[in-house]
Amino acid sequence: MSLEKFKFDQDLVIYCDNFKLIPIDIAYTGEMFRSISDNTVKFTSFNKPRCLDETLEFVNSAINQNSNNESLIMMILEEKPNKFIGMVGLHELKSHSPKIGIWIKDSFHGKGIGKKSAKAIITYLTEKYSFYKEVIYPVAKNNIPSRKIAENLGGVLDQNYSSKSKKYELIRYIINLRKIS
């Protein structure tokens, strides 16, 4: 089956407990900018934006990636009052093995939102697009909470992969989508 069949839905809403996932929206740029701390970016591939315009550039890029069916980048919002919590995204959707990325605002760490959001977006992917067989979850080796998310989703550490960035050593988990329940 062709991988070109992924089709972004601007009206997509994925409900999960007391929060929801919606496509990235420019209206939340300011709240997103204020949510990114030094701690938030400790284990991310991006750095803390220096100004609102840098966040706006990211948001516009993410909207374009969604529109071009390259990624599914979603904001995590409290269901009421639609307060910004973080981001979860599936990237490289034209490949056989999309990658997942997630970050949660500091004040929401330790509440299971990362795990539930990751599971929700992966479940959406498997239910709507059966041709994907696995998702790759790259994670900083020392980011224990993110490693636990991958492991709770049935991710298996790829023993043949490691990479170093300026910030951390990167490892990756392979999540078999046939085993997600």
C-alpha positions, 0 to 999 in steps of 0.5 A, spaced: 500 500 500 502 506 498 505 511 503 502 517 500 495 515 503 496 519 509 491 525 509 491 531 514 485 532 517 485 540 520 478 538 524 481 532 527 480 532 535 483 526 539 480 526 546 483 523 552 481 523 559 481 531 561 485 533 555 485 533 547 489 533 541 488 538 536 492 540 530 497 546 531 494 553 531 497 559 530 493 562 536 497 558 541 503 561 539 504 566 545 502 561 550 507 556 547 513 561 547 511 562 555 511 554 556 518 553 553 523 553 559 530 551 559 528 544 563 523 543 557 528 543 552 534 539 556 532 533 552 529 536 545 532 537 539 530 544 539 533 550 543 529 555 547 526 560 543 529 567 544 523 571 542 516 570 540 518 570 532 522 564 533 516 560 536 512 563 530 517 560 525 516 553 528 508 554 528 508 556 521 513 550 519 509 545 523 502 548 520 506 547 513 508 540 515 501 538 517 498 541 510 503 537 506 502 530 509 509 530 512 507 530 519 501 530 524 503 535 529 498 536 535 497 541 541 495 538 547 490 542 551 486 541 557 479 540 555 477 546 559 479 551 558 483 549 552 489 551 556 496 549 553 499 543 556 504 541 550 506 538 543 506 531 540 507 529 533 508 524 528 513 526 523 516 523 516 509 520 515 511 518 508 516 513 510 514 506 513 517 508 520 514 515 522 517 518 528 514 520 534 516 526 538 513 529 545 514 535 550 510 537 556 510 544 559 514 543 566 508 544 570 504 538 567 510 533 568 509 527 572 501 526 570 502 521 565 500 526 560 506 524 555 504 517 555 497 518 554 498 523 548 503 518 545 498 512 546 492 516 543 496 519 537 499 512 535 492 509 536 489 514 531 494 512 526 493 505 527 486 505 526 486 510 521 492 508 517 493 500 517 499 500 512 504 503 518 507 497 522 512 501 527 513 508 530 520 510 532 521 514 538 528 517 538 529 519 546 535 522 549 539 516 553 538 520 560 531 522 559 528 516 563 521 519 563 521 519 556 524 512 556 518 509 560 513 512 555 516 508 550 517 502 554 510 503 556 508 503 549 511 496 548 517 500 545 524 495 544 530 499 544 534 499 538 541 496 540 544 497 533 542 505 534 546 511 538 547 518 536 550 524 539 548 531 539 551 537 542 546 536 548 545 529 549 546 521 547 540 519 542 537 512 542 531 510 539 525 505 541 521 501 536 514 501 537 510 495 533 504 498 532 501 491 531 502 490 539 499 497 541 492 495 545 
